[in-house]
Structures are given as structure tokens and as C-alpha cells.
Amino acid sequence: MSKHLHPDTRLGYVHLTVSDLDRSTSFYQNSMGLQLHRRENGRAFMGAGREDLLVLTEKPGAVKYPRTSGLYHFAILTPSRRELAHALHNFARTETRISGVSDHLVSEAIYLDDPDGNGIEIYRDRPRSEWPRQPDGSLRMASDPLDLEGIMGELTQDEPEWHGLHSDTVLGHMHLHVSHLPESVAFYENVVGFETQTIWHNAAGFLSAGGYHHHLGINIWNGIGVPPPPPDSVGLRYFTVHLAGETERQALLSRLEAAGHPYEDGPDGILVRDPAENSILFKAG
């Protein structure tokens, strides 16, 4: 039985706490181009018309706490550079503030925050054949200037009206603040089963299944030994990982048991908290 996750492992949706559900759903619809799939019991379920990509739960009065573990950003993956250009054009049209842009060599990324300060990345991947490698075989990533003019050049003068994110849009990766990098890397490698693709300046790690550049980023940029956020915080509740079937589910349970790591196995999946108290819900299939 492999100690690594199957290459077909993928992310599902991210579940966030927000302070004002009306404000947040408006932002994610108008600025981000997500659709409201349904709304019930103080929660909004959003996506690009297929599976839910984002679930929002309202907690009035919730605030963002600095220097804790938790969400750094969640990352929405567009299916093409042209679709990323549509999103960028919409940010300009809606006067949505962008906090940063980067060419990561493996991808092109735009960063922003939602009204509660929850971090968001929206990006497009370069083809795997173009991903650069270090001499030791690990991925080479960077934060280079982004070719905004080239991205916008994907759109034509007679471009049809944009009606939101393409239905092939997915949750591409999660990036989390953790308390201790080596401990968290060991957990996600040896217990969860991700494979490390690169460690960046001994302060961030990028891990994945199937050789992807990263399904998960973890960093200690909020400080070493930071605590989890308090219960009245906005931010991450959990994110979901879809395992490649029942065999993979049983393999994960075996690794959790062997490590003596606590978990909750319920009807919705296997809920696990990493060493920094970030929560992941694993689903079979």
C-alpha cells in the first residue's frame, strides 16, 4: 500500500467564516464571478455552476486576528490564461482592490482579500512541460513580476460579455499559516500522504499529490509557534480533499492510526486537524 496519495486526489471546496453573509456573497458574485448555488441556515454555497467551491457561514461580529495559524489564502484555478484575463478585467470593472500579482514560473497569479480580509488567489497554470526544475529535481518557483499586459492581451476588442467564472474553474490549492514548518511538513507527508515539491527559504513548503506544483502551501510567515485563531475569528473552518476511492480512504485511516493522530470519521468524511489546528475534511471519491 502506497504511503503517498493517489495522483487523482483533488481539492473540493473551502468553508470560511464571514461576519456578514450578504456582504460576502455580493463580493464573491460581483467581484469574483462566482455563482450562488444555494443559501440556507445562515450559509451560502457558491461555485462556478458545478460542484461547490466555497461555503460561507455567517458569524456576526467575527473579526480577523493577526499572528495566528489558519488561512493565508485559498486559490481559485481558472482553466486558461484567457479566463484569468476575464477575471482581471472584471476586477478593474468593479473597482476591486488587488493586493498583489506574481509570476510563479509554474503559474500566473493575482491576489486579493474578501471584505473580512480572507486571502484569495486566482491563477492559471502553465503546462507541466514548462515547469522549471532545480538541479536536485525539485520544482523551481519564484515571485516574479506578472505580465499584466500580456494577460489582458488574451482578450479581443469584440469579446463577448463575461458572465462569471468558467464552469471548469476549480479550487486549485490551499495555503495555510502553520506554527512549525518541519512538524507540519512531516505531518502532511507521512500521515496525509502528500509529497513535498519544494521548500522555499526554510519558511514555506509546497506539497501535492501526483506531481502537481502544490495542492497545499504552508508557511510560518505569521511567526513560529503561533496559536490557532480564537472561535470568534473569521477565516478557515475547513477545506475538503477528495480521495481516489475507498482504498485511499482506508489507507489514510491506517496512516492516522499508525501515527496515533486523532480524527473524526463521520458520514461527511474524515475530519483531521493538522498540528497547527487547521482542519481538513477527507472524502472518498
C-alpha positions in Angstrom: 0.0 0.0 0.0 1.5 3.3 -1.1 2.3 5.9 1.6 1.5 8.7 -1.0 -1.9 9.9 -2.0 -3.1 8.7 -5.4 -2.5 11.1 -8.3 -6.2 11.6 -8.8 -6.5 13.3 -5.4 -8.1 16.7 -5.7 -9.5 19.5 -3.6 -13.2 20.1 -3.3 -14.4 23.3 -1.5 -13.2 25.6 1.2 -15.5 26.6 4.1 -15.0 30.0 5.6 -16.4 32.1 8.5 -17.5 35.6 7.5 -19.0 38.3 9.5 -21.8 39.5 7.1 -23.2 36.9 4.7 -25.0 39.4 2.4 -21.8 41.5 2.0 -19.6 38.4 1.3 -22.0 36.8 -1.2 -22.3 40.1 -3.0 -18.5 40.4 -3.2 -17.9 36.8 -4.4 -20.7 37.1 -7.0 -19.9 40.6 -8.4 -16.1 40.8 -7.9 -15.0 37.2 -8.2 -17.6 35.9 -10.6 -18.8 33.0 -8.6 -22.5 31.8 -8.7 -24.7 31.5 -5.6 -25.7 27.8 -5.8 -28.0 28.0 -2.8 -28.4 29.7 0.6 -29.8 28.0 3.7 -29.4 28.1 7.5 -27.0 31.1 7.6 -24.8 29.5 4.9 -24.1 30.3 1.3 -22.9 27.7 -1.2 -21.0 29.1 -4.2 -19.2 27.9 -7.2 -18.9 28.1 -11.0 -22.1 26.1 -11.8 -20.8 22.6 -11.0 -19.6 21.4 -7.5 -19.5 23.9 -4.7 -16.1 25.6 -4.4 -16.8 27.9 -1.5 -19.1 27.7 1.5 -19.6 30.7 3.7 -21.0 30.6 7.3 -22.0 33.9 9.0 -20.8 34.7 12.5 -21.9 38.3 13.2 -19.1 40.2 15.0 -16.3 37.8 13.8 -13.0 39.6 13.2 -9.6 38.8 11.7 -6.9 38.0 14.3 -3.2 38.6 13.3 -0.4 36.3 14.1 -2.3 33.0 14.3 -2.4 29.8 12.2 -5.2 29.4 9.7 -5.9 30.7 6.3 -3.3 32.5 4.3 -5.3 32.2 1.1 -7.4 29.8 -0.9 -6.7 29.6 -4.6 -9.2 29.5 -7.5 -7.7 27.9 -10.6 -9.0 29.1 -13.9 -8.8 26.8 -16.9 -6.9 29.1 -19.1 -4.9 32.4 -19.4 -7.9 33.9 -21.2 -10.2 33.1 -18.3 -7.7 34.7 -15.9 -7.8 37.8 -18.2 -11.6 37.9 -17.9 -11.3 37.9 -14.1 -8.7 40.6 -14.1 -10.8 42.7 -16.4 -13.7 42.3 -14.0 -11.6 43.4 -11.1 -11.0 46.6 -13.0 -14.6 47.0 -14.0 -15.9 46.5 -10.4 -13.0 48.6 -8.9 -12.0 45.6 -6.8 -8.7 46.2 -5.0 -5.9 43.8 -5.9 -3.3 43.2 -3.2 -0.6 41.6 -5.4 0.3 39.8 -8.6 3.1 37.3 -9.3 4.6 35.1 -11.9 5.4 31.9 -10.1 7.0 30.2 -13.1 4.6 27.4 -12.9 1.6 29.7 -12.8 0.4 33.3 -13.1 -1.4 34.6 -10.0 -3.5 37.6 -8.8 -4.1 38.2 -5.1 -6.8 40.0 -3.2 -8.8 39.9 0.0 -12.5 39.5 0.6 -14.4 42.0 2.8 -13.3 40.2 6.0 -9.7 40.0 5.0 -9.8 36.4 3.9 -7.0 35.9 1.4 -7.8 34.8 -2.2 -5.6 33.9 -5.1 -6.9 33.4 -8.6 -4.5 31.9 -11.1 -3.8 29.9 -14.2 -1.3 27.1 -14.6 1.4 26.9 -17.2 1.6 23.4 -18.9 3.5 20.9 -16.8 6.1 20.5 -19.5 7.1 24.2 -18.9 7.6 23.9 -15.1 11.3 24.6 -14.3 13.3 22.3 -12.1 16.2 22.7 -9.7 19.3 20.6 -10.2 18.0 18.2 -7.5 14.8 17.7 -9.4 12.6 19.8 -7.1 10.3 22.4 -8.7 11.7 25.9 -9.1 9.2 28.6 -8.2 9.5 32.3 -7.8 7.6 35.5 -7.3 8.5 37.4 -10.4 6.7 40.4 -11.9 3.5 39.4 -13.7 2.9 40.2 -17.4 -0.4 42.0 -16.9 -0.3 43.5 -20.4 0.2 40.0 -21.9 -2.7 38.6 -19.9 -5.0 41.3 -20.9 -3.9 40.8 -24.5 -5.7 37.5 -24.4 -9.0 39.4 -24.8 -10.2 40.8 -28.1 -11.9 44.0 -28.9 -15.2 42.2 -29.7 -15.0 40.0 -26.6 -18.5 38.7 -25.6 -19.9 39.8 -22.3 -18.4 37.9 -19.3 -20.9 36.0 -17.2 -18.7 34.8 -14.4 -16.1 32.2 -13.8 -15.9 29.3 -16.4 -17.6 26.1 -15.3 -14.2 24.3 -15.4 -12.9 26.5 -12.6 -11.8 24.6 -9.5 -10.3 25.0 -6.1 -6.6 24.6 -7.1 -4.8 24.8 -3.8 -4.9 25.9 -0.2 -2.2 28.0 1.5 -2.1 27.9 5.3 -0.3 29.6 8.2 1.2 26.9 10.5 3.1 27.0 13.8 6.2 25.0 12.9 7.2 24.1 9.4 9.2 20.9 9.9 6.4 19.4 12.1 3.7 20.4 9.6 5.7 19.1 6.5 6.2 15.8 8.3 2.5 15.5 9.1 1.4 16.3 5.6 4.0 13.9 4.1 3.9 11.0 6.4 0.4 11.0 7.7 -1.7 12.6 5.0 0.4 11.4 2.1 1.2 14.5 0.1 4.7 14.7 -1.5 6.9 17.8 -1.0 7.6 19.6 -4.2 9.8 22.3 -2.8 10.7 24.1 0.4 11.1 27.9 0.0 13.7 29.7 2.1 13.0 27.3 5.0 9.8 29.3 5.7 7.3 27.7 3.3 6.6 24.3 1.9 4.6 23.3 -1.2 3.1 19.8 -1.3 0.9 17.9 -3.6 -0.4 14.6 -5.0 0.5 13.3 -8.4 3.4 15.8 -9.0 1.2 18.9 -9.1 3.2 22.1 -8.2 1.1 22.3 -5.0 -2.3 21.4 -3.7 -1.1 22.7 -0.3 1.2 25.6 0.7 2.2 26.0 4.4 4.2 28.8 5.9 5.5 30.3 9.1 5.2 33.9 8.0 2.9 34.8 10.9 5.6 33.6 13.3 6.9 30.3 14.8 4.7 28.9 17.5 1.6 31.0 16.7 -1.7 29.8 18.2 -4.8 28.9 16.3 -7.3 31.7 15.8 -10.0 32.2 18.5 -13.6 30.9 18.0 -14.8 34.4 17.1 -12.4 34.7 14.2 -13.2 35.0 10.5 -11.3 32.6 8.3 -10.9 28.9 7.7 -13.3 26.4 9.1 -12.0 23.5 7.0 -11.3 22.6 3.4 -12.1 19.3 1.6 -9.8 16.8 -0.1 -11.4 14.2 -2.4 -9.6 10.9 -2.1 -9.5 8.5 -5.1 -11.9 5.9 -3.7 -12.4 3.7 -0.7 -9.0 2.1 -0.9 -7.4 5.5 -0.5 -9.7 6.2 2.4 -8.7 3.1 4.2 -5.0 3.9 3.5 -5.4 7.3 5.1 -7.1 5.8 8.2 -4.3 3.3 8.5 -1.7 6.1 8.4 -3.7 8.1 11.0 -3.9 5.1 13.3 -0.2 4.2 12.9 0.7 7.8 13.8 -1.7 8.0 16.7 -3.1 11.1 15.2 -6.7 11.9 16.3 -9.5 12.1 13.7 -13.3 12.0 13.5 -14.8 9.5 11.0 -18.3 10.6 10.2 -20.9 10.5 7.4 -19.4 13.6 5.7 -15.9 12.2 5.7 -12.8 12.0 7.9 -12.1 15.3 9.8 -8.5 15.8 10.7 -6.7 18.7 12.3 -3.1 19.3 11.5 -0.5 20.2 14.2 -1.5 23.9 13.9 -5.2 23.1 14.3 -6.1 23.7 10.6 -9.0 21.4 9.7 -9.2 19.1 6.6 -12.2 17.0 5.7 -11.3 14.0 3.6 -14.0 12.5 1.3 -13.8 9.2 -0.6 -14.5 9.8 -4.3 
